[in-house]
Amino acid sequence: MDIRRVGALLGGVGLLLTAGCQADGSESAPAASAAASAAAAKAAPTGPYVALGDSYTAGVRIAPQTGTPAGCTRSGANYPSLVARALGLSGQAFTDVSCSGATTRDLTGAQRTGDGTNGPQLDALSPATRLVTLGIGGNDAGFAEVLGRCAEEGLKRSLVAGLTGEPTADSPCRGHYTGADGRDQLQQRVDAVGERLGELLREVKRRSPQARVYVVGYPELLPADPASCGATLGRSVAAGDIAFLNEKEQQLNAMLRQRAEAAGAGYVDTYAPSSGHDMCAGEANRWIEPPFPAHGLAPVHPNAVGQQGMAAAVLQAVRA
């Protein structure tokens, strides 16, 4: 997601193979061959590895900041870097072109940042590429805008209640994004992102036909229980809208999974392992920083521990 917009607001799994056996218990040659082929196909890739994505991939403000352009705020401790290290990939075997603020359009076109221009991310791919991770979609769906709008609607709700003493809607932000015809405007955005993502995944396969491709979902930003956010968000976001935002993030992740599977790519679930580590979990437990983050970190973005958790989820997927 785009830190410039948000800032204003707020190992491995073992492989199980079943092979046919002869009557004496020895493995038949065809079955052994099939098992060996399956094992080879599932072996952890050796690279080259290319990481694509937005600021949740880039690791905005997490030290050490590295790479060019500086405006991408890319960290040497983000999940792609941690995955590459765990797989023994370095130098030309690992390329990270993720960039803060990236949308799906920045995968095929140049992206201007506050400090330099990031080239089209898909240009990092080649027929030699063997592993691709892609974390994208939040900026297309306007999550930064939605978070800001929900905070604004929550504050207005509190002011009206304080001035009039009258009860107000528990989920004003949900009401804002529901059209007069009852249509869910955010779901429409997510659907549109899905169409674009499907096209991009086909292009990734065209450029790197031998690569194993994984779409990486977003970690849990807000808890299922709004009551646990009182100390962190106060009255800035209505309780009903905390649930609304949680619901919208899950819809976005569901779309990412669906599009990945339809394209024959893998999907990395970072939401489930991050449960209980949302921005309201407290400094000792959170993977996501709150609107007023720890010193030097980015609001509403993964911290170093969050990047480590996401890396573990990616490694589990590529080693499964």
C-alpha positions as a Python dict, from the first residue, in 0.01 Angstrom:
ca = {
    (1, 'M'): (0, 0, 0),
    (2, 'D'): (105, 363, -38),
    (3, 'I'): (275, 489, 279),
    (4, 'R'): (237, 852, 172),
    (5, 'R'): (-141, 817, 176),
    (6, 'V'): (-167, 593, 480),
    (7, 'G'): (75, 798, 687),
    (8, 'A'): (-166, 1083, 705),
    (9, 'L'): (-418, 857, 878),
    (10, 'L'): (-313, 620, 1070),
    (11, 'G'): (1008, -2409, 837),
    (12, 'G'): (903, -2590, 588),
    (13, 'V'): (650, -2867, 529),
    (14, 'G'): (760, -3223, 442),
    (15, 'L'): (668, -3372, 105),
    (16, 'L'): (452, -3686, 122),
    (17, 'L'): (462, -3909, -182),
    (18, 'T'): (265, -4224, -243),
    (19, 'A'): (416, -4468, -492),
    (20, 'G'): (292, -4806, -615),
    (21, 'C'): (458, -5115, -476),
    (22, 'Q'): (515, -5461, -614),
    (23, 'A'): (386, -5768, -433),
    (24, 'D'): (722, -5815, -258),
    (25, 'G'): (709, -5461, -120),
    (26, 'S'): (968, -5314, -357),
    (27, 'E'): (877, -5004, -553),
    (28, 'S'): (794, -5059, -920),
    (29, 'A'): (1011, -4878, -1176),
    (30, 'P'): (728, -4668, -1327),
    (31, 'A'): (604, -4570, -982),
    (32, 'A'): (956, -4483, -867),
    (33, 'S'): (1003, -4271, -1177),
    (34, 'A'): (674, -4091, -1118),
    (35, 'A'): (765, -4031, -753),
    (36, 'A'): (1104, -3894, -851),
    (37, 'S'): (943, -3660, -1105),
    (38, 'A'): (695, -3537, -847),
    (39, 'A'): (972, -3479, -595),
    (40, 'A'): (1176, -3286, -849),
    (41, 'A'): (876, -3072, -942),
    (42, 'K'): (810, -2988, -577),
    (43, 'A'): (1172, -2931, -475),
    (44, 'A'): (1240, -2580, -350),
    (45, 'P'): (1340, -2367, -650),
    (46, 'T'): (1704, -2273, -694),
    (47, 'G'): (1638, -1942, -867),
    (48, 'P'): (1654, -1703, -1027),
    (49, 'Y'): (1388, -1555, -796),
    (50, 'V'): (1204, -1232, -878),
    (51, 'A'): (993, -1050, -617),
    (52, 'L'): (715, -816, -735),
    (53, 'G'): (478, -608, -527),
    (54, 'D'): (379, -301, -329),
    (55, 'S'): (493, -161, 8),
    (56, 'Y'): (376, -468, 200),
    (57, 'T'): (635, -655, -4),
    (58, 'A'): (895, -377, -13),
    (59, 'G'): (916, -340, 366),
    (60, 'V'): (873, 35, 387),
    (61, 'R'): (1090, 200, 657),
    (62, 'I'): (1230, -129, 784),
    (63, 'A'): (1610, -115, 816),
    (64, 'P'): (1820, -159, 619),
    (65, 'Q'): (1669, 33, 329),
    (66, 'T'): (1836, -78, 10),
    (67, 'G'): (1814, -83, -368),
    (68, 'T'): (1707, 177, -619),
    (69, 'P'): (1518, 395, -658),
    (70, 'A'): (1522, 511, -297),
    (71, 'G'): (1158, 618, -333),
    (72, 'C'): (1049, 254, -338),
    (73, 'T'): (1153, 228, 31),
    (74, 'R'): (1266, -130, -20),
    (75, 'S'): (1412, -315, 278),
    (76, 'G'): (1694, -569, 286),
    (77, 'A'): (1494, -743, 559),
    (78, 'N'): (1163, -771, 375),
    (79, 'Y'): (1006, -1110, 316),
    (80, 'P'): (1156, -1158, -34),
    (81, 'S'): (1506, -1098, 105),
    (82, 'L'): (1444, -1340, 392),
    (83, 'V'): (1305, -1603, 153),
    (84, 'A'): (1602, -1561, -81),
    (85, 'R'): (1845, -1605, 208),
    (86, 'A'): (1667, -1917, 330),
    (87, 'L'): (1684, -2064, -21),
    (88, 'G'): (2051, -1972, -61),
    (89, 'L'): (1982, -1724, -343),
    (90, 'S'): (2190, -1411, -385),
    (91, 'G'): (2348, -1193, -652),
    (92, 'Q'): (2191, -1247, -992),
    (93, 'A'): (1979, -1531, -853),
    (94, 'F'): (1761, -1282, -660),
    (95, 'T'): (1594, -965, -787),
    (96, 'D'): (1354, -754, -581),
    (97, 'V'): (1171, -483, -777),
    (98, 'S'): (883, -428, -530),
    (99, 'C'): (796, -65, -468),
    (100, 'S'): (590, 132, -219),
    (101, 'G'): (269, 263, -372),
    (102, 'A'): (271, 15, -661),
    (103, 'T'): (-52, -83, -833),
    (104, 'T'): (-108, -354, -1090),
    (105, 'R'): (-41, -96, -1363),
    (106, 'D'): (310, -44, -1227),
    (107, 'L'): (393, -402, -1315),
    (108, 'T'): (379, -318, -1685),
    (109, 'G'): (456, 56, -1673),
    (110, 'A'): (715, 278, -1506),
    (111, 'Q'): (627, 405, -1157),
    (112, 'R'): (729, 750, -1042),
    (113, 'T'): (815, 780, -674),
    (114, 'G'): (916, 1075, -458),
    (115, 'D'): (1278, 981, -520),
    (116, 'G'): (1334, 818, -858),
    (117, 'T'): (1143, 604, -1106),
    (118, 'N'): (1095, 230, -1076),
    (119, 'G'): (1087, 53, -1411),
    (120, 'P'): (803, -182, -1508),
    (121, 'Q'): (831, -461, -1254),
    (122, 'L'): (760, -740, -1503),
    (123, 'D'): (1071, -638, -1696),
    (124, 'A'): (1271, -819, -1427),
    (125, 'L'): (1131, -1151, -1550),
    (126, 'S'): (1300, -1371, -1808),
    (127, 'P'): (1269, -1726, -1943),
    (128, 'A'): (1538, -1823, -1690),
    (129, 'T'): (1327, -1714, -1389),
    (130, 'R'): (1227, -2008, -1172),
    (131, 'L'): (1044, -1843, -878),
    (132, 'V'): (813, -1541, -867),
    (133, 'T'): (627, -1392, -570),
    (134, 'L'): (368, -1121, -625),
    (135, 'G'): (204, -912, -353),
    (136, 'I'): (-29, -654, -511),
    (137, 'G'): (-387, -528, -516),
    (138, 'G'): (-434, -320, -202),
    (139, 'N'): (-358, 10, -375),
    (140, 'D'): (-580, -74, -672),
    (141, 'A'): (-868, -141, -432),
    (142, 'G'): (-796, 192, -261),
    (143, 'F'): (-737, 51, 86),
    (144, 'A'): (-545, 361, 195),
    (145, 'E'): (-838, 579, 90),
    (146, 'V'): (-1086, 344, 260),
    (147, 'L'): (-893, 350, 588),
    (148, 'G'): (-885, 728, 577),
    (149, 'R'): (-1254, 753, 496),
    (150, 'C'): (-1347, 518, 780),
    (151, 'A'): (-1147, 728, 1024),
    (152, 'E'): (-1315, 1045, 894),
    (153, 'E'): (-1661, 893, 918),
    (154, 'G'): (-1588, 765, 1268),
    (155, 'L'): (-1477, 1106, 1389),
    (156, 'K'): (-1785, 1271, 1239),
    (157, 'R'): (-1999, 1011, 1411),
    (158, 'S'): (-1838, 1087, 1748),
    (159, 'L'): (-1881, 1463, 1701),
    (160, 'V'): (-2248, 1433, 1607),
    (161, 'A'): (-2315, 1204, 1900),
    (162, 'G'): (-2140, 1444, 2135),
    (163, 'L'): (-2328, 1749, 2009),
    (164, 'T'): (-2676, 1601, 1981),
    (165, 'G'): (-2670, 1318, 2230),
    (166, 'E'): (-2847, 1110, 1968),
    (167, 'P'): (-2732, 759, 1874),
    (168, 'T'): (-2559, 732, 1536),
    (169, 'A'): (-2490, 455, 1287),
    (170, 'D'): (-2249, 192, 1420),
    (171, 'S'): (-2091, 149, 1078),
    (172, 'P'): (-2095, 484, 896),
    (173, 'C'): (-1813, 383, 664),
    (174, 'R'): (-2005, 77, 545),
    (175, 'G'): (-2294, 310, 469),
    (176, 'H'): (-2064, 544, 276),
    (177, 'Y'): (-1948, 264, 48),
    (178, 'T'): (-2291, 116, -10),
    (179, 'G'): (-2464, 279, -305),
    (180, 'A'): (-2825, 392, -312),
    (181, 'D'): (-2899, 76, -504),
    (182, 'G'): (-2744, -134, -227),
    (183, 'R'): (-2437, -227, -429),
    (184, 'D'): (-2108, -279, -248),
    (185, 'Q'): (-1873, -29, -413),
    (186, 'L'): (-1562, -185, -263),
    (187, 'Q'): (-1653, -529, -389),
    (188, 'Q'): (-1682, -379, -735),
    (189, 'R'): (-1328, -241, -698),
    (190, 'V'): (-1198, -578, -585),
    (191, 'D'): (-1364, -746, -883),
    (192, 'A'): (-1197, -497, -1117),
    (193, 'V'): (-858, -565, -958),
    (194, 'G'): (-920, -935, -1011),
    (195, 'E'): (-964, -888, -1385),
    (196, 'R'): (-637, -700, -1406),
    (197, 'L'): (-455, -952, -1189),
    (198, 'G'): (-571, -1238, -1409),
    (199, 'E'): (-418, -1066, -1712),
    (200, 'L'): (-93, -1002, -1528),
    (201, 'L'): (-58, -1362, -1415),
    (202, 'R'): (-97, -1475, -1773),
    (203, 'E'): (177, -1230, -1872),
    (204, 'V'): (405, -1358, -1595),
    (205, 'K'): (360, -1712, -1729),
    (206, 'R'): (432, -1594, -2083),
    (207, 'R'): (756, -1425, -1981),
    (208, 'S'): (870, -1695, -1739),
    (209, 'P'): (703, -2020, -1845),
    (210, 'Q'): (920, -2239, -1620),
    (211, 'A'): (869, -2031, -1305),
    (212, 'R'): (670, -2131, -1002),
    (213, 'V'): (448, -1831, -927),
    (214, 'Y'): (297, -1741, -590),
    (215, 'V'): (48, -1465, -515),
    (216, 'V'): (103, -1343, -159),
    (217, 'G'): (-202, -1227, 35),
    (218, 'Y'): (-222, -952, 296),
    (219, 'P'): (-178, -1015, 671),
    (220, 'E'): (-453, -938, 921),
    (221, 'L'): (-471, -562, 970),
    (222, 'L'): (-757, -547, 1220),
    (223, 'P'): (-898, -808, 1457),
    (224, 'A'): (-1226, -988, 1424),
    (225, 'D'): (-1325, -850, 1766),
    (226, 'P'): (-1354, -468, 1746),
    (227, 'A'): (-1348, -439, 2126),
    (228, 'S'): (-976, -522, 2130),
    (229, 'C'): (-899, -205, 1931),
    (230, 'G'): (-1029, 48, 2182),
    (231, 'A'): (-688, 132, 2327),
    (232, 'T'): (-529, 163, 1981),
    (233, 'L'): (-793, 337, 1771),
    (234, 'G'): (-1010, 496, 2037),
    (235, 'R'): (-1321, 641, 1876),
    (236, 'S'): (-1152, 725, 1546),
    (237, 'V'): (-1308, 420, 1377),
    (238, 'A'): (-1652, 293, 1475),
    (239, 'A'): (-1666, -63, 1605),
    (240, 'G'): (-1890, -166, 1318),
    (241, 'D'): (-1641, -25, 1071),
    (242, 'I'): (-1352, -220, 1222),
    (243, 'A'): (-1554, -531, 1140),
    (244, 'F'): (-1632, -382, 797),
    (245, 'L'): (-1263, -323, 719),
    (246, 'N'): (-1176, -673, 833),
    (247, 'E'): (-1446, -811, 604),
    (248, 'K'): (-1320, -609, 306),
    (249, 'E'): (-963, -730, 356),
    (250, 'Q'): (-1081, -1089, 362),
    (251, 'Q'): (-1274, -1029, 38),
    (252, 'L'): (-956, -892, -121),
    (253, 'N'): (-757, -1195, -9),
    (254, 'A'): (-1028, -1430, -133),
    (255, 'M'): (-1007, -1269, -476),
    (256, 'L'): (-626, -1301, -478),
    (257, 'R'): (-655, -1671, -394),
    (258, 'Q'): (-920, -1730, -659),
    (259, 'R'): (-719, -1555, -932),
    (260, 'A'): (-400, -1735, -836),
    (261, 'E'): (-567, -2075, -852),
    (262, 'A'): (-739, -1994, -1182),
    (263, 'A'): (-401, -1903, -1332),
    (264, 'G'): (-232, -2218, -1205),
    (265, 'A'): (-29, -2020, -952),
    (266, 'G'): (12, -2081, -580),
    (267, 'Y'): (-145, -1866, -313),
    (268, 'V'): (34, -1775, 11),
    (269, 'D'): (-203, -1712, 301),
    (270, 'T'): (-45, -1463, 540),
    (271, 'Y'): (-380, -1372, 700),
    (272, 'A'): (-425, -1692, 902),
    (273, 'P'): (-73, -1701, 1052),
    (274, 'S'): (-98, -1331, 1141),
    (275, 'S'): (-422, -1376, 1336),
    (276, 'G'): (-375, -1217, 1677),
    (277, 'H'): (-84, -1008, 1548),
    (278, 'D'): (-291, -721, 1400),
    (279, 'M'): (-224, -351, 1466),
    (280, 'C'): (-428, -364, 1788),
    (281, 'A'): (-238, -658, 1939),
    (282, 'G'): (9, -446, 2134),
    (283, 'E'): (371, -364, 2059),
    (284, 'A'): (507, -698, 2182),
    (285, 'N'): (280, -907, 1957),
    (286, 'R'): (184, -705, 1652),
    (287, 'W'): (305, -766, 1298),
    (288, 'I'): (128, -452, 1171),
    (289, 'E'): (201, -106, 1307),
    (290, 'P'): (-97, 108, 1420),
    (291, 'P'): (-172, 463, 1296),
    (292, 'F'): (76, 591, 1554),
    (293, 'P'): (360, 341, 1500),
    (294, 'A'): (677, 265, 1690),
    (295, 'H'): (951, 519, 1622),
    (296, 'G'): (1073, 517, 1264),
    (297, 'L'): (823, 260, 1136),
    (298, 'A'): (540, 300, 887),
    (299, 'P'): (178, 324, 1005),
    (300, 'V'): (-57, 42, 900),
    (301, 'H'): (229, -159, 751),
    (302, 'P'): (420, -471, 853),
    (303, 'N'): (711, -427, 1091),
    (304, 'A'): (1023, -647, 1087),
    (305, 'V'): (849, -925, 1281),
    (306, 'G'): (560, -910, 1036),
    (307, 'Q'): (798, -948, 742),
    (308, 'Q'): (952, -1250, 915),
    (309, 'G'): (607, -1404, 959),
    (310, 'M'): (523, -1344, 594),
    (311, 'A'): (856, -1496, 490),
    (312, 'A'): (778, -1809, 692),
    (313, 'A'): (443, -1841, 512),
    (314, 'V'): (608, -1804, 170),
    (315, 'L'): (877, -2059, 256),
    (316, 'Q'): (618, -2307, 373),
    (317, 'A'): (439, -2269, 41),
    (318, 'V'): (743, -2303, -184),
    (319, 'R'): (878, -2600, 12),
    (320, 'A'): (546, -2785, 37),
}
